[in-house]
Amino acid sequence: MSSSSIYGLRPNGNGHGDVPTSPEVVKYMLDLVGYISCRNLSDVKILEPSCGDGEFIIEIAKRLKESAHVYGFNVQEAFQQCVYGCDIVTEKIERCKQRLETLGFDTTLSQIKVSDFLQSRLPEMDIVVGNPPYVRYENIPAIQLDFIKKSFPTFHYRADLYIPFFEKSLRLLKPNGQHCFICANRWLKNEYGKKLRRLVASCFRLEKIINLEHADAFQEEVLAYPAITLIANSRTAPTFEYAEIDKVSELTALKMENREMPISDDWTMAFNRTVNSAHLYTIEELGFKIGIGVATGADTVFISSQLPDVVEHELLLPALNAKDLRGDQLNWHGEYLLNPYSSSGELIDLSRYPLAAKYLGIHQDRLTKRHVAQKNALKWYKTIDRILPQLKSETKILLPDMSGNRYIFIDEGNYYPLHNLYYITGHSVRELKILSTILMSNNIRQQIGNITNNMNGGFPRRQSQYLRKLKVPNIGLLDKALCDQLINCYDIRDYDKINTLVDQIYYDQQRVSNHSKLDNIQNSPQKRRKQELELALYFAV
């Protein structure tokens, strides 16, 4: 059975979940978990839960052989009793065994087997290491998806297949066992990794994260945004070590830095050292509101430039799409949104709108098949999200999810946002301009990069879940002259000056925070000196 027959093919022709790890990374990860030939490996149980052709297994076998030479144990017995590997693809297991046999290993009684790791019965392990399969939610077959949802509590939202691989392999660890995966780093930041982060924070010890997002960690070019994580089955610790590299060759001389270990499932601040201040706030803490444009469930019916010709004009709202905001320009393409709701928020009576009734009636069969319509047959023409006409008239910041725009647009009440636009409302036009200017800065771009992944092309994600985590200064406390400068920079699109001003604002806020911490140092001269040194070292990192 091939992986492509289970999960389908990627654009390059290879199967989903089938991305071999580079040899340099394999060796580094085995070093990291302490599976080294100068150690007696005769009774160290080690598992690769998705072994493929054997990139990890072959290196494990080589090290076991070298260890046997040093310590004099029977390498065949140790291999059969302690080295475990699973894969669902028969051909891969056969190739793995062939490679092992060229090294002199007898694989007839080995624990390298064709099996679905998630449904396999395995003993506890000293080490779990590997590269779990990456398979998106929509590519997981329905039968397997049902089993995973019932069996793995961390499988949350629209999670990737590697999430249950993490959960099961972590639960297989012996006390003080070591777990090391190279995997997409999205679980560290995204909604679907929330329950896995909670499991790690509460039951295990996160020791290291090495972010290889910009490095070639695999044997083919893929957009996987990988990271190596080292997790131990031991008590939690207040810190973990973190590093980012651009090249795999940098692994041999890695410079790690300590980060504070989150105790909850929100690990955002653990990766965001630019916002370490009590004098910075979330956008919503400042009284702004973050929202997403309307989802209709049938855009070709509810959104069109032809609607003014076929329905009553009082039901139409000029609609703005992400495609209208490109190249740092706002160019409305003339599309309208058909609003089937009254000003009170109830569905309109179609008998009062004969043109709309005729138009929607033409599309009734399609509209009634939508999930949102099946809940109530009488409301077959409702949209997924309720449309609030007053939103069109509000001044709002507009943010496409993925965009190459540097400029952030403000709509002063002309358009209704559609589902691929996020928006921010609240306060005055002046304050929204100041906030927009801050959001255009490199500081915010760096924050977004720390808490999510830039997509293909380097575009940052601006989804509401990430916008809500950004830290910004209190706009209401900024000096008027400074605010005037920010607004002028926004109007003339002076990006260099924006970065200079915003960097200074964040620097000043950090200094205020530092002084507040120093003011709280206890009066004892010895304690004062010790805490001053600790604070100086902390802010020097």
VEXVOLUM-289111 format. One record per atom (N, C-alpha, C): residue in one letter; y, z, x. Coordinates in pm, whole numbers, plus 50000, padded with zeros to 5 digits. Example, Ala and Ser with C-alpha at 12.3 -4.5 7.8 and 13.67 -1.06 7.14 Angstrom:
BEGIN
a494315078051319;a495505078051230;a496705078051320;s497755070851285;s498945071451367;s500035078751290;
END
This chain:
BEGIN
m498805000050086;m500005000050000;m501245000050089;s502184991350063;s503404990750143;s504514998450075;s505475003350156;s506595010850099;s507445001950010;s507484988850041;s508294979849958;s507734978649818;s506394979749803;s505794978749671;s506094991149588;i506455002049655;i506755014449584;i508245015649555;y509055013449657;y510495015949644;y511345003249645;g510744991649665;g511514979249669;g512034976249808;l512664964549821;l513144959849951;l514644962049968;r515034964850093;r516434965150129;r516894950850156;p518224948350166;p518714934750190;p518154928050314;n517774936150417;n517234930150541;n515744927050531;g515124929450414;g513714926350394;g512784937950418;n513264948650482;n512424960450503;n512454969350380;g511434977750367;g511334986250250;g512324997750252;h512745002150133;h513545014250123;h512735025950179;g513425034750251;g512775046350309;g512085043650441;d512265031550496;d511515027450615;d512495024150728;v512965034550800;v513935032650908;v513475040751029;p512845034251130;p512315041651244;p513405047551334;t513105059051392;t514045066251477;t513985061251620;s515135061251688;s515155056751827;s514425066851916;p513765062252023;p512995071252112;p513855082352173;e515115079352205;e515985089552264;e516205101252168;v516375097852040;v516595108251940;v515315116251917;v514165109551915;v512875116351899;v512695126852009;k512915122952132;k512745132252245;k513715143952236;y514955141052199;y515955151752188;y515545161852081;m515075156851966;m514715165851857;m513515174651893;l512535169051963;l511385177052005;l511805187452109;d512745183852196;d513295193852288;d513975205052210;l514705201152105;l515495210652027;l514615221151959;v513455217151910;v512565226651841;v511635233851940;g511755230652069;g510955237552170;g509555232152186;y509295219852138;y507975213852159;y508035206252291;i507895213752400;i508065208252535;i506795210752617;s506495201752707;s505215201952777;s505065213752874;c506155219852916;c506055231553004;c505695244252927;r505515243052797;r505115254152710;r503645252252673;n502905263052651;n501525262152605;n501535258152457;l501185245652429;l501245240252294;l499895240352223;s498925247452279;s497555246652228;s497405251352084;d498255260652040;d498115265651903;d499415264251823;v500285255151864;v501545252751792;v501315242251685;k501335246451560;k501145237151449;k502455229651422;i502345216351426;i503535207951409;i503245196851310;l504215193851225;l504065183951117;l505195173851120;e504835160951104;e505805150451074;e505445145250935;p506245148650832;p505835145850693;p505995131450647;s506595123050729;s506715108850694;s506645101150825;c505425100250880;c505285096651021;c505365081751050;g505205073250949;g505305058950973;g504345054151080;d504835045851172;d504005040651280;d503755050851390;g504455062551381;g504145073151476;g505165075751585;e506445073151559;e507445075451664;e507425089951712;f507395099351619;f507345113451657;f505925117351702;i504915112851629;i503535116651658;i503135112451800;i503505100651842;i503135095851976;i503785104552083;e505055107852064;e505735116452164;e505135130552162;i504755135252043;i504085148252032;i502775148052109;a501995137352091;a500705136252160;a500875135952311;k501875128852359;k502125128252503;k502455141952560;r503285149452487;r503665162752535;r502495172452527;l501675171052423;l500485179552411;l499535177052528;k499385164452563;k498495160752675;k498995166652806;e500315166052829;e500895171652951;e500755186852953;s500935193152838;s500785207552828;s499335211752857;a498375204052805;a496965206952830;a496645205952979;h497245196553046;h497025195053191;h497545207453265;v498675213053219;v499265224653286;v498495237353253;y498095239153125;y497515251953081;y495995251453065;g495375239753081;g493935239053086;g493225240552954;f493845237352842;f493135238252713;f492595224452675;n491695224252576;n491085211752529;n492085204252442;v492585193152492;v493645186052422;v493165179852292;q491885175252288;q491375169252165;q491285179552053;e490795191552086;e490705202051984;e492085206151935;a493015207652027;a494375211551990;a495015200951901;f494795188351935;f495365177451856;f494795177551714;q493475179151701;q492845178951569;q493245190951484;q493505202251548;q493765214551474;q495255216951447;c496115210951527;c497525214951521;c498525203951491;v498165191251504;v499115180351484;v498855173751350;y499855173951262;y499715168751126;y500745157651103;g500305147251033;g501205136350998;g500805130150866;c501785126850782;c501545120650652;c502355107950638;d501815098450565;d502595086950522;d501855080450406;i502595074350314;i501975068350197;i501475054250225;v501835048750341;v501495034850370;v500285034250463;t499185028850414;t497935028250490;t498105020750621;e498785009350616;e498945001250738;e499675008850848;k500615017050810;k501375024650910;k500505035350975;i499735042250894;i498835052350949;i497825045851043;e497325034251007;e496375027151093;e497015023451226;r498275018751222;r498965015251347;r499235027751430;c499565038551363;c499795051251434;c498525055651507;k497395054751438;k496125058651499;k495755049451615;q496025036651600;q495755027351709;q496555030951834;r497805034551813;r498655038551926;r498125051451990;l497645060651908;l497085073151961;l495815070452042;e495015061251992;e493755058152061;e494005051952199;t495115044452213;t495435038952346;t495825050052443;l496195061752390;l496515073252476;l495275081752503;g494145077652446;g492895084852470;g492545095152365;f493205094952250;f492925104852145;f491915099352045;d490995108152005;d490035104951900;d490685108551767;t490905098851681;t491625101251556;t490715102651434;t489395102351457;t488475102551342;t488565115751265;l488795126751333;l488885139851267;l490315145251268;s491265136551294;s492655141351306;s493265144151170;q494405150951174;q495155154151052;q496265143951027;i496145132151086;i497075121251060;i496475112950947;k497035114050827;k496345108750709;k497295101350615;v496705092350538;v497445085750430;v497535095550313;s498735099850283;s498925109150171;s500405110050136;d500645113750013;d502015116449968;d502345130750005;f503215132550102;f503535145950150;f503945155250037;l504705150249942;l505215158849835;l504105164249745;q502915157749747;q501805162549665;q500635167549750;s500845168649880;s499765172749971;s499685187949982;r498475192750008;r498245207050037;r498145208550189;l499045216250245;l499115217650390;l499275232350428;p498805236150548;p498985249950593;p500415252350639;e500745264750669;e502055267950723;e502195262050863;m503415258650900;m503685252051026;m504625260151114;d504425258851244;d505405264351338;d506625255351349;i506385242251338;i507455232451352;i507265221251250;v508355217251185;v508385204951107;v509515196551165;v509185184051198;v510175175551263;v510015161251210;g511105153851204;g510945139951163;g512155133751099;n511895122451037;n512895113950974;n512395110950833;p512785119150735;p512255117250599;p512735104150539;p512045099350437;p512445086450377;p513755087550301;y514585077250312;y515825076450236;y515575066850120;v515505072150000;v515285063749882;v516215068949773;r517115060549729;r518065064649627;r517375067749495;y518035075749417;y517515080349288;y516995068749204;e517795057949195;e517425046949106;e516235038949157;n515845040849285;n514685033649339;n513405041949337;i513475054249291;i512285062649284;i511535059349154;p510265055649160;p509515052249038;p509515063648937;a509475060248810;a509625070048702;a508565081148710;i507305077448740;i506245087548744;i506505097548858;q506865092448975;q507145101249087;q508395109549060;l509395103548995;l510625110648964;l510355122448871;d509495120348775;d509155131048681;d508465142548754;f507535139348845;f506845149648923;f507835157349009;i508745150249075;i509715156749164;i510625166249087;k511115161648972;k512015170148892;k511335183048849;k510015182248819;k509275194048773;k508895203248889;s508775197549010;s508195205149122;s509215210449221;f510415204549226;f511365208249331;f512725211849272;p513025224849267;p514285229449206;p515545224249275;t515435220449403;t516635215549472;t516955201049438;f516055194249368;f516315180349331;f517315180349217;h518565177649252;h519685180149162;h520515167549146;y521055165849026;y521955154648997;y521205141549025;r521745132349104;r521075119649135;r520675119749282;a519825129249316;a519485131649456;a518635120549516;d518685119749648;d517855110649726;d516475117049745;l515475108649774;l514105113449793;l513985123349908;y514885122650007;y514745131850120;y515005146450082;i515645148949968;i515925162749927;i514635170649904;p513665165749822;p512405173349810;p511625173849940;f511775164050029;f511135164850161;f511675176850238;f512965179050230;f513555190850292;f512965203550231;e513005204350098;e512575216750032;e511125220250065;k510215210750050;k508805213750073;k508545217350219;s509135209850311;s508875212350453;s509485225650498;l510625229450442;l511215242450475;l510305253750427;r509725252050310;r508875262550253;r507535263550326;l507185253350405;l505945253650483;l506105261350615;l507335264750652;l507555270950782;l507005285250788;k506355288250901;k505985302150930;k507245310150960;p507175323450958;p508335331351001;p508775327051141;n510065324951157;n510685320151282;n510335305651315;g509695298651220;g509405284551242;g510665276251251;q510535264451312;q511685255651336;q511555242751255;h512665238651197;h512715226651114;h513815217651167;c513485205151199;c514485196051254;c514295182051193;f515255177851115;f515245164551054;f516435156651103;i516245143551121;i517375134351128;i517415127450994;c518575127850931;c518635123950791;c520075120550755;a520265113550645;a521605111150595;a522345124450578;n523605124950622;n524345137550617;n524965140350481;r524705132050383;r525365133550254;r524995146650183;w523795151650206;w523395164150140;w524255175850185;l524875174650301;l525735185350352;l527055186150276;k527395175450204;k528725174650144;k528705171149995;n527745163049952;n527765157649816;n527245167349712;e527505163749586;e527045171849474;e525535173049473;y524805162049502;y523355162849488;y522695171649594;g523415175349700;g522855184449800;g523145199049772;k523805201749661;k524285215149629;k523185225749630;k522075223049563;k521015233049552;k520225234449682;l520115223649759;l519475224749890;l520345233049985;r521655231049981;r522555239350063;r522425253950025;r522315256449896;r522185270349848;r520885276549900;l519795268749899;l518515273649950;l518615277050098;v519205268050177;v519325270350321;v520205282450348;a521345283550278;a522285294450302;a521695308050266;s520815308350166;s520305321250118;s518985325450181;c518175315650226;c516825319050270;c516505315250414;f517355307450478;f517055302750613;f518265304450704;r518105300350826;r519205301150922;r519535287050972;l520705282350937;l521185269650989;l521665271951132;e521025265151228;e521355267551368;e522255256751426;k521965244051396;k522755233351455;k522895221651358;i524045214951366;i524245201951303;i524855192851408;i524195181551433;i524745171451523;i524995159051439;n526245155751420;n526635144451336;n526575131551418;l525705122451379;l525545109551448;l526045097951362;e527025100651278;e527515090651183;e527955077851253;h528495079051375;h528995067351446;h528065062651558;a526885068651567;a525955065251674;a524795056851620;d524165049351709;d522995041251672;d521735049651691;a521405057251586;a520295066751598;a518955060851559;f518955048451508;f517725042451458;f517425029451532;q516245024151508;q515815011951576;q516294999251505;e517085000851401;e517744989651336;e519094994651285;e519994985351259;e521334989151214;e521304991951065;v521615004351029;v521635008250888;v522855016850861;l523305016950735;l524405025550695;l523835038450640;a523355047050730;a522655059050686;a523475071750704;y524595071250780;y525415083050806;y524555094950849;p523795093650960;p522795103850992;p523375116251059;a522625126951047;a522895139351119;a521565145851151;i521515152651265;i520355160851301;i520665175151259;t519755181351185;t519925195451149;t518765203451205;l519085215051260;l518075224451308;l518185236951223;i517085240351155;i517045251751063;i515855260451098;a516055273551101;a514975282951134;a514615291451013;n513335295051003;n512895304150898;n513075318450947;s514335322450952;s514685335950997;s515935340250922;r516435351750953;r517585356950880;r518805348150902;t519695348250805;t520915340250816;t521805345750925;a522655337050980;a523585340951086;a525005337351042;p526015344151096;p527395341551053;p527945328051101;t527305322051201;t527815309451254;t526675299751280;f527025287051295;f526085277051343;f526835268251443;e526105260051518;e526725251351617;e526865237251560;y527985230951594;y528295217751539;y528805208551649;a528415195751640;a528915185751733;a528895172051667;e529785163251712;e529805149351668;e529725140551792;i528955129751783;i528835120551896;i528995106251849;d529415097651941;d529575083451911;d528425075051966;k527695080652064;k526585073352126;k525395082752143;v524205077352125;v522985085352142;v522895090952283;s523405083752381;s523355088352520;s524105101452540;e525015104852449;e525785117252461;e524955129652426;l523765127752368;l522935139152331;l522545147652452;t522405141352568;t521945148552686;t522995157952742;a524255155952707;a525335164652757;a526225168852641;l525575174452540;l526265177452415;l527125189952427;k528345189052378;k529235200652375;k529325205552231;m528735217152206;m528685222552070;m529835232452050;e530255233951926;e531255244051893;e530745252351775;n531135264951771;n530695273751665;n531505271351538;r530825271251427;r531455270351295;r530965281951209;e531825286151119;e531455297051030;e530435292350927;m529355299850911;m528285296150819;m528675299950676;p528725290250584;p529045293450444;p527915301650382;i528295310550292;i527275318750225;i526975313150085;s527695302750043;s527465296649913;s526985282349932;d526985274549824;d526555260649835;d527705251249871;d528935256449881;d530065248149921;d530285249650071;w529895239450144;w529995239950291;w531215232250342;t532135228850253;t533265220350290;t534035225850409;m534405238550401;m535265244050504;m534555245650638;a533235245750636;a532495246750762;a532715234350849;f533065223150785;f533285210650859;f534755207250873;n535625215550817;n537035211950811;n537885222150884;r538035220351014;r538795229851095;r540295227751085;t540745217451015;t542175214551009;t542865222750900;v542125230250820;v542735237150705;v542445252050708;n542475257850826;n542115271850843;n543315280850819;s543905280250701;s545115287850675;s545105293450534;a545545306150525;a545655312550394;a546875307450319;h547715299350384;h548955294550323;h548845279950280;l547625275250268;l547365261950213;l546575263450084;y546695253549996;y546155254849861;y545435242149819;t544575243449720;t544025231449659;t545085225249569;i544905212649537;i545865205649452;i545965212449316;e544835216749262;e544845223149130;e545435237149135;e545315244049248;e545955257149260;e547475256149251;l548015244449282;l549455242249273;l549885237549134;g548945236949041;g549295233648903;g549165219048866;f548685210748957;f548435196748924;f547065195648857;k546845184648786;k545565182248722;k544955169448778;i543635169848804;i542905158348858;i541975153148751;g541985140148730;g541115134148628;g540585120748672;i539705115248590;i539155101948615;i539405093348492;g539635080348515;g539905071248404;g538745070048308;v539005063648197;v538045063348086;v536845054448117;a535675059148079;a534445051248080;a534145047447935;t533925034647911;t533715030047773;t532245027947737;g531425024547835;g530045021147808;g529855006547770;a530964999447757;a530894984947725;a532254978847760;d532534978047888;d533864973647932;d534224959747882;t533254950647878;t533574936947835;t533994936247688;v533654946647611;v534074947147471;v535424954147458;f535564965547526;f536754973947507;f537914970247600;i537654962147703;i538714958847800;i538784943747816;s539964938147790;s540104923647802;s541584919747794;s541924908947858;s543284903547846;s543454895747716;q542344892947648;q542374885347523;q542534894147399;l542474907147414;l542494916147298;l543754914847212;p544954912447270;p546144911047183;p546024899847081;d545144890447105;d544974879147013;d544014882246899;v543254893246910;v542164895346812;v542184908946743;v542944918646791;v542974931746726;v544424936346707;e544614946546626;e545954951846600;e546564957346730;h547824954146753;h548484957946879;h548624973046894;e548734980246783;e548914994846792;e547675001846850;l546544994646856;l545325000446913;l545174997447062;l546124990547120;l545974985947258;l546824994147356;l546214996247473;l546885002947584;l546764994247708;p547874991347779;p547754984047906;p546834991848001;a545794985348051;a544764992348129;a544844988448275;l544734998348361;l544804995948505;l543454998548568;n543024989048653;n541734989348718;n541944990448868;a540914994748941;a541014995549086;a541344982049148;k540874971249086;k541154957949141;k542624954249129;d543374961549044;d544814959249032;d545594965549148;l544924974049226;l545574981049337;l544904976749467;r545354965749521;r544764960549644;r545864955649737;g545554956649868;g546514951749966;g547834958949960;d547794972049925;d549004980249913;d549984974549810;q549444967449709;q550264961849602;q549644965449467;l550524967549369;l550064969649232;l550334956749156;n549284949849119;n549384937349044;n548514938448919;w549164941548807;w548434942948681;w547944929248635;h546664928248603;h546054915548565;h546114912948414;g546874920948344;g547094918148202;g545974922648109;e545124931948156;e544024936748070;e544494948347981;y543914948747862;y544224959547768;y542954967247734;l543164979847696;l542074988547652;l542174990147501;l541074987247433;l541014989347288;l540715003947262;n541645010847198;n541515025147173;n541065027547029;p539795031847010;p539305033946874;p539575048046821;y540515055146883;y540805068946843;y542225069946788;s542405078846695;s543735081646641;s544465091246732;s545715093946703;s546505103146785;s545945117346782;s545175120546678;s544565133946669;s543245134846745;g542775123446799;g541545123646877;g540305120046798;e540445117046669;e539315113046586;e539175097846587;l537945092946564;l537725078646554;l538515072946435;i539085061146455;i539855054946349;i538945050446235;d539545049146117;d538855043446000;d539005028346010;l537915021246038;l537975006846059;l538474999345936;s538355005345820;s538844998445699;s540354996745700;r541045004745783;r542505003745794;r542914993545901;y541954988845976;y542244979446084;y541274967646074;p541554958345985;p540604947245959;p540344938446080;l541344936246165;l541134927846283;l540174934746380;a540414947546405;a539544955146495;a538144956246436;a538054958046304;a536744959146238;a535954946246256;k536634934846240;k535964922046256;k535504920046400;y536404923346495;y536094921546638;y534944930546681;l535014943346648;l533954952646686;l532644949246615;g532754944246490;g531554940446416;g530774929446486;i531484920346552;i530814909646626;i529934915446737;h530374926646794;h529674932846907;h528874945246864;q528704947146734;q528074959446686;q526664961446740;d525904950846749;d524524952246795;d524484957846938;r525334952647024;r525374957647162;r525894971947168;l526924974847090;l527534988247095;l526574999047044;t525794995946945;t524885005946889;t523715009146982;k523435000347077;k522345002847170;k522725012347283;r523995015247297;r524435024547401;r523975038747369;h523705046347473;h523235060147453;h524255068347377;v525545066447407;v526575074347342;v526635071647192;a526265059447151;a526305055947009;a525065060546935;q523945061747005;q522695065546940;q522675079946894;k523585087946947;k523665101946905;k524165103246761;n524985093546720;n525525093846585;n525775079446542;a524935074546452;a524985060446412;a526325056746348;l527005066446286;l528285063646220;l529415061746322;k529175066246446;k530215065146548;k529825054746653;w529275043846606;w528745033546696;w529815026846780;y531075027946742;y532145021046816;y532975030646903;k532475042746926;k533185052147014;k532975048247160;t533835052947246;t533685051147391;t533005063547449;i532475062147572;i531825073647635;i532805085147649;d533995082247702;d535045092447714;d536045090547601;r536545101447554;r537585100647451;r538885095747516;i539575086847451;i540825081447502;i541985089847449;l542855093947539;l544015102047504;l545265093547526;p545825087547422;p546935078047439;p548115083747516;q548345096947506;q549485102847575;q549365102047727;l548125100247778;l547945099047923;l548655086647976;k548685076047896;k549365063847939;k550835066647970;s551475075247893;s552915077847908;s553235088048017;e552215094648069;e552455104648173;e552655098048310;t553485104348393;t553605100048533;t552375105148607;k551765096348686;k550505100248750;k550315092948883;i549705100148975;i549245094249100;i547945086949072;l547805074749127;l546605066749104;l545815065349234;l544525068049226;l543685068149346;l542385060749320;p542235048449370;p540925041849361;p539885049749441;d538635049549393;d537575056949463;d537475052449607;m537235039549631;m537165034049766;m538235023349781;s539085024849880;s540185015449892;s540655014750037;g541065002850077;g541675001150208;g543175003350206;n543745006850089;n545175009150080;n545615021250161;r546735020050230;r547385031750289;r548345037950188;y548925029350107;y549925034050011;y549235039849889;i549805050549837;i549295056749715;i550315054449604;f549855048549496;f550755044249390;f551005055449288;i552195055149232;i552555063849121;i552895055149002;d552245057748891;d552545050648767;d553425059748682;e554605055048648;e555565063148573;e555435060748423;g554185060048375;g553945059548231;g553775045748173;n553215036448251;n553065022748204;n551625018748172;y550645025948229;y549255021348219;y548295032748187;y547125028548133;y546025037948111;y544965035348218;p544535045448296;p543565043248404;p542145041548352;l541415032348415;l540005030048382;l539105037948476;h537775036948456;h536845046448516;h536705045648667;n537205035048731;n537135034748878;n538445039048943;l539285045548865;l540515051548916;l540525066448888;y540915074248988;y541175088548970;y542675090348963;y543105100948898;y544545102748883;y544905117548895;i546165120048928;i546695133548939;i547975134148857;t548055143848767;t549255145748684;t549785159848704;g550985162148650;g551575175448656;g552885175548730;h553775184748689;h555075186448752;h555945173948738;s556965173148820;s557955162448807;s557575150248890;v558295139148867;v558085127248948;v558355130449094;r559375138449120;r559715142149258;r558545149149326;e557965158849258;e556855166349319;e555615157449334;l555395148449241;l554265139249255;l554475129849373;k555735125949400;k556015117649516;k555745125249646;i556145137849649;i555915145949769;i554415147449793;l553675150449686;l552225151749700;l551605138449744;s552065127349689;s551545114249729;s551785111749877;t552965115549924;t553285113650065;t552335121450154;i552045133750116;i551095142050192;i549695135750188;l549315130650071;l547995124550057;l547865111650138;m548975105450177;m548945093250257;m548825096250407;s548865108750445;s548895112350586;s547515111850650;n547515110750782;n546255111150858;n545565124650844;n546345135250823;n545745148450806;n544805148650686;i545255143150574;i544415142650454;i543245133150475;r543495122050542;r542395112750570;r541315119650652;q541735127950748;q540765135350828;q540015145550744;q540745152450655;q540075162050567;q539015155150481;i539365143750423;i538405136550340;i537195132350424;g537455127750547;g536365123950635;g535455135450670;n536015147550672;n535215159450705;n534325163950590;i534765161150468;i534015166350353;i533215155650280;t533355143050321;t532545132450262;t532325121750367;n531745110650324;n531445099750416;n532345087850389;n532905082050496;n533575069250479;n532525058750448;m532815050150352;m531865040050312;m531995027750401;n531135017950378;n531155005850458;n532554999850459;g533064997050579;g534434992550593;g535365003750632;g534855016250638;g535675027550679;g536545033250569;f536295029650443;f537125034450335;f536725048650295;p537705057750279;p537365071350237;p537045071950089;r536235081650050;r535955083949908;r537025093149851;r537565089349737;r538595097649673;r538145102249536;q536895106149524;q536385111149397;q536975125049370;s536985128749242;s537595141449203;s536935153349273;q535605152649296;q534925163949361;q535455166349501;y535965155949568;y536535157449701;y538035160449694;l538735154349602;l540155157149586;l540385171949558;r539465178049484;r539615192149449;r539425201649568;k538865196349678;k538615204749795;k539695203449903;l540575193749888;l541625191849988;l542565203849990;k543105206750109;k544045217750125;k545415212050160;v546405215650080;v547755210450098;v548735222150099;p549935220150156;p550955230750154;p551525232550015;n552125243849991;n552775246549863;n554065238449857;i554055227949780;i555185218749772;i556445225849723;g556265235349634;g557415242449578;g558165250949678;l557535253949793;l558185262349894;l558755254350011;l558595241150008;l559105233050117;l560625231750107;d561255231150223;d562705229650231;d563155216750162;k564295217450089;k564775205650015;k565025193750107;a565625196350222;a565905185350314;a564625178750361;l563595187050385;l562305181650427;l561685173350314;c561795178450192;c561265171050077;c561965157550061;d563265157550084;d564015145050075;d563525134950178;q563225139850300;q562695131150404;q561335125350364;l560485133950307;l559155129350264;l559265118550158;i560155120750061;i560325110949953;i560875097750007;n561835098650100;n562375086450160;n561285078750235;c560435085950309;c559325079550380;c558365072950283;y558145079550168;y557275073550066;y557865060550015;d559165060849984;d559815049149926;d559835037250021;i560015039750151;i560105028550246;i558775026250320;r557785034350285;r556435033050342;r556445034350495;d557105044850542;d557165047650687;d556005056850722;y554845051050751;y553625058850770;y553685067450896;d554285062351002;d554375070151126;d555205082751104;k556325081351036;k557175092951009;k556465102650915;i555715097250818;i554945105950728;i553995114750807;n553255108650902;n552305116450982;n553005127051065;t554155123651121;t554915133351201;t555345145151116;l555925142351000;l556415153050912;l555265161750860;v554195155150813;v553085162750756;v552375171050862;d552195165550982;d551585173151090;d552415185751120;q553745184251118;q554605195851144;q554465206351034;i554355201750909;i554185211150798;i552895219150815;y551805212250846;y550535219250864;y550575228550984;y551235224351090;y551365232951209;y552145245551175;d553235244051101;d554045255651063;d553245265050973;q552455259350881;q551645267850794;q550595275450874;q550025268850975;q549025275551058;q549645287151135;r550875285051184;r551555295751257;r551825307651166;v552235305051044;v552455315950947;v551165323650925;s550065316250911;s548765322650891;s548375330951011;n548615325751132;n548285333051254;n549075346051263;h550355345251233;h551195357151240;h550745367651138;s550335362951021;s549845372350919;s548605379550968;k547715372551039;k546515378851092;k546865388751201;l547825385051284;l548225394251391;l548865406851334;d549635405451224;d550275416951162;d549265426751107;n548055421951076;n547035430551018;n546145437251122;i546375434551250;i545575440851355;i545825455851357;q544775463651370;q544895478251368;q545715483351486;n546235495751473;n547195500951568;n546595505351701;s545285507851706;s544675512451830;s544935502251941;p545475506452058;p545755497052167;p544515489352211;q543355496452219;q542135489652261;q541705479352157;k541735483352028;k541345474151922;k542335462551913;r543645465851931;r544665455451925;r544415444852032;r544145449352156;r543935439952265;r542685431452241;k541595437952195;k540345430852169;k540525420352060;q541205424051952;q541385414851840;q542355403651875;e543375406851958;e544285396352002;e543535385852084;l542645390452173;l541865381152254;l540945372752167;e540265379352070;e539385371951980;e540155361551901;l541345365151853;l542155355951775;l542625344251860;a543015347151985;a543465336552075;a542335326752105;l541135332152127;l539975323452153;l539635315252030;y539735321451913;y539375314551789;y540275302451766;f541585304551784;f542515293651757;f542615283751872;a541985287051984;a541955277652096;a540835267452080;v539855270451990;v538705261451970;v539175248351910;
END
